[in-house]
Amino acid sequence: MNTPRAAHILWADDEIDLLKPHILFLEAKGFRMTAVNSGRDALEALGQEVFDLVFLDEQMPGLGGIETLQEIKQRRPHLPVVMITKSEEEHIMEEAIGSKIADYLIKPVHPSQILLSVKRILEGKRLMSEQAMSAYQREFQSITMQLMGRMDMAQWFGLYERLIRWKLELAQQEDTGMQDVLESQFSDADRQFARFVQQHYGAWMQSPDAEAPTLSHRLLPERLPRTLEEAGDRPVYLVVIDNLRMDQWKIIEPLLLERFRVVREQPYLSLLPTATHYARNALFAGLAPAEIARLYPDLWVNEDHEGSRNAHEHTLFERLLQRLGVPGKHSYHKVAQQQAGRKLVEQFHTTRENRVTAIVYNFVDMLSHARSEMAVIKELADDDAAYRSLTLTWFEHSSLRELLDQMAQQKARVIITTDHGTIRVENAVTIQGERSTNPNPRYKVGRKLGYDPKEVFEVTDPEKMGLPRPQMSASYVFTRGRDFFVYPNNHNAFVQMYRDTFQHGGISLEEMVVPWVELDAR
């Protein structure tokens, strides 16, 4: 068995002999030490050996600590350096910190102080990883016990937030063992959640009560009036980032907290199918899809429509605001391309007199579809962590971030939400259907569908579930957890096409439990 290499520390101080007890103390703790008494000697030592950390005295004759630090950073930009000084002058600290030091200590230093700095810099990542894994091990049993019991929707929201927190925490650790355990627990949670939804979904849609969650079509009627009242005479911006999962929101959130504070964060439940055609139309209409088709047949298009199935969101939103009695001007904007985003930034001033402005950003949805269809994107986003990273990179450089900065300057109330999430699918479920059956691999709607009822959530009476019936005898079926539909013809080709891609339309925590966040400028 190989013994781990001892960390090698270089200590440069013109009074190095007085620091002998500190050096012996660190050697006793298992560190390899090299001591020199000048900046020149430190740079010479760096040219001869590999070091993991440097302690550097700020006040040395000849080549001073700051000059030595700058030279070290030119040669070894990522080598951590701890500056040690007798001076507490602010400009010295600022100069050292500006040169990207790892720590800053004031003489006289105590051995335990030195050891703490070493541990934090050299072993901090390992120690945090061990602590995180130990904490998750303790919580694993608690989550398992909760999954074995009966839960209401509020408890499911809380459990999902716990799982997301651990997903983000463990993704930062190098040891993937606990990540695999968490993924297994996540899959179990999705299976249990699907059973919960199947048991209660019909009742939620037909006669909501105090225990029913807020679903897509009830979101704005329930929450927008309260938001408008709280905003007073300030404008309200409704930002819908299509296909935004809860974990993606959590990595974007820190970038906004410099300009905003979170007033309210309440997840809601996307209705079925968790697809843009249904969920986003329902969101903007404040009506279930079956109600839209019945009340506004000219504004609803069926699955076989070749063009956009969300072309009437603007009109649906206008009619919702009229029903809610929202006074004043309002506007709706859809951003599906960078050019449209830049144009909206340039024309932002035209929205300042609006009572409500709705903005839809389609990038994340396009990313998930591109991952299914483009090999390059699939390579870049080969797991959830990479998918989140691409989302973060987009947001950092997007026109949306610029728009949010302008909203903050305007002291507006900002709502960030989405229509549905997405899930990385793994397990193929065979289905048969007519040629006209819709292509989405997470749900199917049509006649004469052939499937194993044990493998799906089947809806044979769509109207009771708030869904339009495009044809007589048509039914809907939904996949659960990480399943996806494939046809028996070219079975292997469909499996290869869809497995490990991000899809939406079915039943899972990742698709259905989505963010609603209200922000005020700081």
C-alpha positions as CSV (number, residue, x, y, z in Angstrom):
1,M,0.0,0.0,0.0
2,N,1.4,3.4,-1.0
3,T,1.9,6.0,1.8
4,P,0.5,9.4,0.9
5,R,3.2,12.0,0.1
6,A,3.8,14.4,3.0
7,A,2.9,18.0,2.1
8,H,6.0,20.1,1.5
9,I,6.0,23.6,3.1
10,L,8.5,26.4,2.3
11,W,9.0,29.1,5.1
12,A,10.9,32.3,4.2
13,D,11.7,34.7,7.1
14,D,14.8,36.7,7.9
15,E,14.5,35.6,11.5
16,I,13.9,32.0,10.6
17,D,16.1,30.7,13.5
18,L,13.5,32.2,16.0
19,L,10.8,30.1,14.3
20,K,12.5,26.8,14.8
21,P,9.9,25.7,17.4
22,H,7.1,26.3,14.9
23,I,9.0,24.3,12.2
24,L,9.6,21.4,14.5
25,F,5.9,21.5,15.5
26,L,4.8,21.2,11.9
27,E,7.3,18.4,11.2
28,A,5.9,16.5,14.2
29,K,2.5,16.9,12.6
30,G,3.8,15.1,9.5
31,F,4.7,18.0,7.2
32,R,8.0,18.3,5.3
33,M,9.6,21.7,6.0
34,T,12.2,23.8,4.1
35,A,13.3,27.0,5.9
36,V,15.1,29.9,4.2
37,N,15.9,33.4,5.5
38,S,15.4,35.6,2.4
39,G,13.2,36.2,-0.6
40,R,16.0,35.3,-3.0
41,D,16.6,32.0,-1.2
42,A,12.9,31.3,-1.4
43,L,12.8,31.8,-5.2
44,E,15.9,29.7,-5.6
45,A,14.3,26.9,-3.6
46,L,11.2,27.1,-5.7
47,G,13.3,26.5,-8.8
48,Q,14.7,23.3,-7.3
49,E,11.9,21.6,-5.5
50,V,8.1,21.2,-5.6
51,F,6.2,22.9,-2.7
52,D,2.5,22.7,-1.6
53,L,2.5,25.9,0.5
54,V,4.7,28.9,1.2
55,F,4.9,30.9,4.5
56,L,6.3,34.3,3.6
57,D,7.5,37.1,5.9
58,E,6.3,40.5,4.6
59,Q,9.2,42.5,6.1
60,M,12.5,41.0,4.8
61,P,15.6,43.0,3.8
62,G,16.6,42.9,0.2
63,L,13.8,41.3,-1.8
64,G,10.7,42.1,0.4
65,G,7.7,39.8,1.0
66,I,5.4,41.6,-1.5
67,E,8.0,41.5,-4.3
68,T,8.7,37.8,-3.5
69,L,5.0,37.1,-3.5
70,Q,4.6,38.7,-7.0
71,E,7.5,36.7,-8.3
72,I,6.1,33.4,-6.9
73,K,2.7,34.1,-8.5
74,Q,4.3,34.7,-11.9
75,R,6.1,31.3,-11.6
76,R,3.5,29.3,-9.8
77,P,0.1,31.1,-10.0
78,H,-1.8,28.4,-8.1
79,L,0.8,27.8,-5.3
80,P,-0.9,29.0,-2.0
81,V,1.0,31.6,-0.1
82,V,0.4,32.7,3.5
83,M,1.7,36.2,4.2
84,I,3.1,36.8,7.8
85,T,3.8,40.4,9.0
86,K,4.2,42.5,12.1
87,S,2.4,45.4,10.4
88,E,-1.4,45.8,10.5
89,E,-1.3,48.7,8.0
90,E,-4.3,48.5,5.7
91,H,-2.5,49.2,2.5
92,I,-0.1,46.3,3.1
93,M,-3.0,43.9,3.7
94,E,-4.8,45.2,0.5
95,E,-1.6,44.8,-1.6
96,A,-1.1,41.2,-0.3
97,I,-4.7,40.2,-0.7
98,G,-4.8,41.8,-4.2
99,S,-1.9,39.4,-5.1
100,K,-4.1,36.5,-4.3
101,I,-2.7,35.2,-1.0
102,A,-4.3,32.2,0.6
103,D,-4.1,33.6,4.2
104,Y,-2.8,36.6,6.2
105,L,-1.3,36.2,9.7
106,I,-0.1,38.9,12.2
107,K,3.1,38.2,14.3
108,P,3.6,36.8,16.8
109,V,2.0,33.7,15.5
110,H,1.1,30.7,17.7
111,P,1.8,27.1,16.5
112,S,-1.9,26.2,16.6
113,Q,-2.7,29.3,14.5
114,I,-0.1,28.1,11.9
115,L,-1.5,24.6,11.9
116,L,-5.1,25.8,11.4
117,S,-4.0,27.8,8.4
118,V,-2.1,24.8,7.0
119,K,-5.1,22.5,7.5
120,R,-7.5,24.9,6.0
121,I,-5.5,25.4,2.9
122,L,-4.0,22.0,2.3
123,E,-6.6,19.7,3.8
124,G,-9.7,21.9,3.8
125,K,-11.3,20.3,0.7
126,R,-10.7,16.8,2.1
127,L,-12.0,17.7,5.6
128,M,-15.1,19.4,4.2
129,S,-15.7,16.4,2.0
130,E,-15.4,14.0,4.9
131,Q,-17.7,16.2,7.0
132,A,-20.2,16.5,4.2
133,M,-20.2,12.7,3.6
134,S,-20.5,12.1,7.3
135,A,-23.4,14.5,7.6
136,Y,-25.2,12.9,4.6
137,Q,-24.7,9.5,6.1
138,R,-26.6,10.7,9.2
139,E,-29.3,12.2,7.2
140,F,-29.7,9.3,4.8
141,Q,-31.5,7.3,7.4
142,S,-33.8,10.2,8.2
143,I,-34.7,10.6,4.5
144,T,-35.2,6.8,4.1
145,M,-37.6,6.7,7.1
146,Q,-39.5,9.7,5.7
147,L,-39.9,8.0,2.4
148,M,-41.4,4.9,4.1
149,G,-44.1,7.0,5.8
150,R,-47.1,9.0,4.6
151,M,-46.4,12.5,3.4
152,D,-48.5,15.5,2.2
153,M,-47.4,17.8,-0.5
154,A,-45.7,20.3,1.9
155,Q,-43.6,17.4,3.2
156,W,-42.7,16.4,-0.4
157,F,-41.6,20.0,-1.1
158,G,-39.4,19.9,2.0
159,L,-37.9,16.5,1.2
160,Y,-37.1,17.6,-2.4
161,E,-35.3,20.7,-1.1
162,R,-33.3,18.5,1.2
163,L,-32.3,16.2,-1.7
164,I,-31.4,19.2,-3.9
165,R,-29.2,20.6,-1.1
166,W,-27.3,17.3,-0.8
167,K,-27.0,17.0,-4.5
168,L,-25.3,20.4,-4.7
169,E,-23.2,19.7,-1.7
170,L,-21.9,16.3,-2.7
171,A,-21.3,17.4,-6.3
172,Q,-18.4,19.5,-5.0
173,Q,-16.7,16.4,-3.4
174,E,-14.2,14.3,-5.3
175,D,-15.5,11.0,-3.7
176,T,-18.3,9.8,-5.9
177,G,-19.4,7.0,-3.6
178,M,-21.9,9.1,-1.7
179,Q,-23.1,10.7,-4.9
180,D,-24.1,7.3,-6.1
181,V,-25.9,6.6,-2.9
182,L,-27.8,9.9,-3.2
183,E,-28.7,9.2,-6.8
184,S,-30.2,5.8,-5.7
185,Q,-32.2,7.6,-2.9
186,F,-33.3,10.2,-5.4
187,S,-34.6,7.5,-7.7
188,D,-36.5,5.9,-4.8
189,A,-38.0,9.3,-3.9
190,D,-39.1,9.8,-7.6
191,R,-40.9,6.4,-7.5
192,Q,-42.6,7.1,-4.2
193,F,-43.6,10.6,-5.5
194,A,-45.1,9.2,-8.7
195,R,-47.3,6.9,-6.6
196,F,-48.4,9.9,-4.5
197,V,-49.2,11.9,-7.6
198,Q,-51.2,9.1,-9.1
199,Q,-53.3,8.7,-5.9
200,H,-54.2,12.4,-5.6
201,Y,-53.9,14.1,-9.0
202,G,-57.5,13.6,-10.0
203,A,-58.8,15.1,-6.8
204,W,-56.4,18.0,-7.1
205,M,-57.6,18.8,-10.6
206,Q,-61.4,18.3,-9.9
207,S,-61.9,19.9,-6.5
208,P,-59.0,21.5,-4.8
209,D,-58.9,21.9,-1.1
210,A,-56.6,23.3,1.5
211,E,-54.2,20.3,1.1
212,A,-54.0,20.5,-2.7
213,P,-50.8,22.0,-4.0
214,T,-50.8,25.1,-6.3
215,L,-50.8,23.7,-9.8
216,S,-49.8,25.6,-13.0
217,H,-53.3,26.9,-13.9
218,R,-53.9,28.2,-10.4
219,L,-50.4,29.8,-9.9
220,L,-51.1,33.3,-11.1
221,P,-54.7,33.6,-9.9
222,E,-53.6,32.6,-6.4
223,R,-50.3,34.5,-6.1
224,L,-50.2,37.4,-8.6
225,P,-52.8,39.6,-6.8
226,R,-50.9,39.3,-3.5
227,T,-47.6,40.2,-5.2
228,L,-49.2,43.3,-6.9
229,E,-50.6,44.5,-3.6
230,E,-47.2,44.1,-1.8
231,A,-45.4,45.9,-4.7
232,G,-47.6,49.0,-4.3
233,D,-46.9,51.4,-7.2
234,R,-43.7,49.6,-8.2
235,P,-43.7,47.6,-11.5
236,V,-43.8,43.8,-11.3
237,Y,-41.8,41.6,-13.7
238,L,-42.8,38.0,-14.2
239,V,-39.7,36.2,-15.6
240,V,-40.5,32.6,-16.8
241,I,-37.3,30.7,-17.6
242,D,-38.6,27.7,-19.5
243,N,-37.6,24.3,-18.2
244,L,-35.8,25.5,-15.1
245,R,-35.2,22.9,-12.5
246,M,-34.9,23.6,-8.8
247,D,-31.2,22.8,-8.7
248,Q,-30.5,25.1,-11.6
249,W,-32.3,27.9,-9.8
250,K,-30.1,27.3,-6.7
251,I,-26.9,27.8,-8.6
252,I,-28.2,31.0,-10.3
253,E,-29.5,32.4,-7.0
254,P,-26.2,33.5,-5.5
255,L,-25.5,35.7,-8.6
256,L,-28.7,37.6,-7.9
257,L,-28.3,38.1,-4.1
258,E,-25.8,41.0,-4.6
259,R,-28.7,43.0,-6.2
260,F,-31.8,41.4,-4.7
261,R,-33.1,39.9,-1.5
262,V,-35.5,37.0,-1.5
263,V,-39.0,38.1,-0.3
264,R,-40.7,34.7,-0.8
265,E,-39.7,31.3,-2.1
266,Q,-42.6,28.9,-2.6
267,P,-42.3,26.0,-5.0
268,Y,-45.4,25.0,-7.0
269,L,-46.4,21.9,-8.9
270,S,-46.4,21.8,-12.7
271,L,-49.5,20.1,-14.1
272,L,-49.4,17.0,-16.4
273,P,-48.0,16.7,-19.0
274,T,-45.0,18.6,-17.7
275,A,-44.5,20.0,-21.2
276,T,-44.4,23.5,-22.5
277,H,-47.6,23.1,-24.7
278,Y,-49.7,22.3,-21.6
279,A,-47.9,23.7,-18.5
280,R,-47.0,27.1,-19.9
281,N,-50.3,27.7,-21.7
282,A,-52.0,26.8,-18.4
283,L,-49.7,29.1,-16.4
284,F,-50.4,32.2,-18.6
285,A,-54.1,31.4,-19.0
286,G,-54.9,30.6,-15.4
287,L,-56.9,27.7,-16.8
288,A,-56.4,24.0,-17.2
289,P,-55.7,22.9,-20.7
290,A,-59.2,21.4,-21.1
291,E,-60.7,24.8,-20.0
292,I,-58.6,26.7,-22.6
293,A,-59.7,24.3,-25.3
294,R,-63.4,24.7,-24.3
295,L,-63.5,28.5,-23.6
296,Y,-61.0,29.6,-26.2
297,P,-60.9,26.9,-28.9
298,D,-59.2,29.4,-31.3
299,L,-56.3,29.7,-28.8
300,W,-55.6,26.0,-28.2
301,V,-53.9,23.7,-30.7
302,N,-53.7,19.9,-30.5
303,E,-50.6,17.7,-30.6
304,D,-50.8,17.2,-34.4
305,H,-50.3,21.0,-35.0
306,E,-47.1,21.5,-36.9
307,G,-46.4,25.1,-35.8
308,S,-45.8,26.6,-32.4
309,R,-48.2,25.3,-29.8
310,N,-47.5,28.3,-27.5
311,A,-48.2,31.1,-30.0
312,H,-51.2,32.5,-28.1
313,E,-49.6,33.0,-24.6
314,H,-49.8,36.8,-25.0
315,T,-53.5,36.7,-25.6
316,L,-54.2,34.2,-22.8
317,F,-52.2,36.3,-20.4
318,E,-54.1,39.5,-21.4
319,R,-57.4,37.7,-20.7
320,L,-56.2,36.4,-17.4
321,L,-55.2,39.9,-16.2
322,Q,-58.6,41.1,-17.3
323,R,-60.3,38.4,-15.2
324,L,-58.1,39.3,-12.2
325,G,-59.0,43.0,-12.6
326,V,-55.3,44.1,-12.9
327,P,-55.3,47.8,-14.0
328,G,-52.7,49.6,-16.0
329,K,-50.4,48.7,-18.9
330,H,-48.8,45.4,-19.3
331,S,-46.7,43.6,-21.9
332,Y,-45.4,40.1,-22.9
333,H,-42.0,39.3,-24.4
334,K,-40.6,36.0,-25.5
335,V,-36.8,35.6,-25.9
336,A,-35.8,32.5,-27.9
337,Q,-32.6,34.0,-29.6
338,Q,-29.8,36.2,-28.4
339,Q,-30.8,39.0,-30.8
340,A,-34.2,39.2,-29.2
341,G,-32.6,39.4,-25.8
342,R,-30.3,42.2,-26.8
343,K,-33.3,44.1,-28.3
344,L,-35.3,43.8,-25.1
345,V,-32.3,45.1,-23.1
346,E,-32.2,48.2,-25.4
347,Q,-35.9,48.7,-25.2
348,F,-36.2,48.0,-21.5
349,H,-37.2,51.6,-20.7
350,T,-40.5,51.0,-22.5
351,T,-41.6,48.6,-19.8
352,R,-41.1,51.0,-16.9
353,E,-44.6,52.3,-16.9
354,N,-46.1,48.8,-17.0
355,R,-48.0,47.4,-14.1
356,V,-47.0,43.8,-15.1
357,T,-44.4,42.7,-17.6
358,A,-44.0,39.1,-18.5
359,I,-40.8,37.8,-20.0
360,V,-40.3,34.2,-21.2
361,Y,-36.7,32.9,-21.7
362,N,-36.4,29.7,-23.7
363,F,-32.7,29.0,-23.4
364,V,-32.8,26.2,-20.8
365,D,-35.5,24.4,-22.8
366,M,-33.5,24.7,-26.0
367,L,-30.5,23.4,-24.1
368,S,-32.3,20.2,-23.0
369,H,-33.6,19.6,-26.5
370,A,-30.2,20.3,-28.1
371,R,-28.7,17.8,-25.7
372,S,-31.0,15.1,-27.2
373,E,-30.3,16.0,-30.7
374,M,-26.7,17.3,-30.9
375,A,-23.7,15.2,-30.0
376,V,-21.5,18.1,-28.9
377,I,-24.1,19.4,-26.4
378,K,-24.6,15.8,-25.1
379,E,-20.9,15.5,-24.6
380,L,-20.7,18.9,-22.7
381,A,-23.7,18.1,-20.5
382,D,-23.2,14.4,-19.8
383,D,-24.7,14.5,-16.2
384,D,-26.7,16.8,-13.9
385,A,-23.7,18.7,-12.7
386,A,-22.5,19.6,-16.2
387,Y,-26.1,20.5,-17.1
388,R,-26.2,22.9,-14.2
389,S,-22.8,24.3,-15.2
390,L,-24.0,25.1,-18.7
391,T,-27.0,26.8,-17.3
392,L,-24.9,28.9,-15.0
393,T,-22.5,29.9,-17.8
394,W,-25.4,30.9,-20.0
395,F,-27.0,33.0,-17.2
396,E,-23.7,34.7,-16.3
397,H,-23.4,36.0,-19.9
398,S,-27.0,36.4,-20.8
399,S,-29.2,39.4,-21.6
400,L,-31.4,38.2,-18.8
401,R,-28.8,39.1,-16.2
402,E,-28.6,42.6,-17.7
403,L,-32.4,42.9,-17.6
404,L,-32.4,41.8,-14.0
405,D,-29.8,44.5,-13.1
406,Q,-32.1,47.1,-14.7
407,M,-35.0,45.8,-12.8
408,A,-33.0,46.1,-9.6
409,Q,-32.2,49.7,-10.4
410,Q,-35.9,50.4,-10.9
411,K,-36.6,48.9,-7.4
412,A,-39.1,46.5,-9.1
413,R,-40.7,43.4,-7.6
414,V,-39.3,40.5,-9.7
415,I,-40.9,37.0,-9.9
416,I,-38.7,34.2,-11.2
417,T,-40.4,31.0,-12.1
418,T,-40.8,28.3,-14.8
419,D,-43.4,26.1,-16.4
420,H,-41.8,22.7,-15.7
421,G,-38.4,21.0,-15.0
422,T,-36.6,18.1,-16.6
423,I,-35.1,14.8,-15.7
424,R,-32.3,12.6,-17.1
425,V,-34.0,9.4,-18.3
426,E,-32.5,5.9,-18.0
427,N,-35.1,3.2,-18.3
428,A,-36.9,2.3,-21.5
429,V,-40.6,1.4,-21.4
430,T,-42.1,-0.1,-24.6
431,I,-45.3,1.4,-26.0
432,Q,-47.2,1.0,-29.3
433,G,-49.3,3.6,-31.0
434,E,-50.7,4.9,-34.3
435,R,-48.5,6.9,-36.6
436,S,-50.2,10.2,-35.4
437,T,-49.1,9.6,-31.8
438,N,-47.1,12.5,-30.4
439,P,-43.2,11.9,-30.3
440,N,-42.5,13.0,-26.7
441,P,-40.7,10.2,-24.9
442,R,-42.2,11.0,-21.5
443,Y,-45.9,11.0,-22.3
444,K,-48.1,9.9,-25.1
445,V,-51.6,10.9,-26.2
446,G,-53.6,9.1,-28.8
447,R,-55.9,6.2,-29.6
448,K,-55.2,2.4,-29.4
449,L,-52.1,2.9,-27.3
450,G,-50.5,-0.4,-26.3
451,Y,-48.6,-0.6,-23.0
452,D,-48.3,-2.4,-19.7
453,P,-50.5,-0.5,-17.2
454,K,-48.2,-1.4,-14.4
455,E,-45.4,0.6,-16.0
456,V,-47.3,3.9,-16.6
457,F,-49.8,6.4,-15.2
458,E,-52.8,6.0,-17.5
459,V,-55.5,8.7,-17.9
460,T,-58.5,7.2,-19.8
461,D,-60.8,10.1,-18.9
462,P,-58.7,13.2,-19.8
463,E,-61.4,15.8,-19.0
464,K,-61.4,14.7,-15.3
465,M,-57.7,15.5,-15.3
466,G,-58.1,18.9,-16.9
467,L,-56.8,17.6,-20.3
468,P,-58.5,18.1,-23.7
469,R,-59.4,15.0,-25.7
470,P,-58.0,15.5,-29.2
471,Q,-59.9,12.5,-30.6
472,M,-62.8,10.3,-29.5
473,S,-61.4,7.4,-27.3
474,A,-58.0,9.1,-27.0
475,S,-56.1,8.7,-23.7
476,Y,-52.9,9.9,-22.1
477,V,-50.1,7.9,-20.5
478,F,-47.2,9.2,-18.5
479,T,-43.9,7.7,-17.6
480,R,-42.7,7.9,-14.0
481,G,-39.3,8.5,-12.4
482,R,-36.5,8.0,-14.9
483,D,-38.5,6.0,-17.5
484,F,-39.0,6.9,-21.2
485,F,-41.1,5.5,-23.9
486,V,-39.7,3.6,-26.9
487,Y,-41.5,1.9,-29.8
488,P,-40.9,-1.8,-30.5
489,N,-39.8,-1.0,-34.1
490,N,-36.2,0.2,-34.0
491,H,-36.2,-0.4,-30.2
492,N,-32.4,-0.2,-29.8
493,A,-32.1,2.9,-31.9
494,F,-34.7,4.7,-29.8
495,V,-33.0,3.6,-26.6
496,Q,-29.7,4.9,-27.8
497,M,-31.2,8.2,-28.9
498,Y,-33.0,9.0,-25.6
499,R,-31.1,7.2,-22.7
500,D,-29.2,9.7,-20.5
501,T,-30.9,12.7,-22.2
502,F,-32.9,15.4,-20.3
503,Q,-36.6,15.1,-21.0
504,H,-39.9,16.4,-19.6
505,G,-43.6,15.5,-19.8
506,G,-43.8,12.8,-17.2
507,I,-44.0,12.5,-13.4
508,S,-41.0,13.1,-11.2
509,L,-39.9,15.6,-8.6
510,E,-37.4,17.2,-11.0
511,E,-40.2,17.9,-13.6
512,M,-43.1,18.8,-11.3
513,V,-41.7,20.6,-8.3
514,V,-40.4,23.9,-9.7
515,P,-39.4,27.3,-8.3
516,W,-41.5,30.4,-7.7
517,V,-39.3,33.1,-6.2
518,E,-40.1,36.8,-5.5
519,L,-37.3,39.3,-5.2
520,D,-36.9,42.9,-4.1
521,A,-34.0,45.1,-4.9
522,R,-31.6,45.7,-2.1
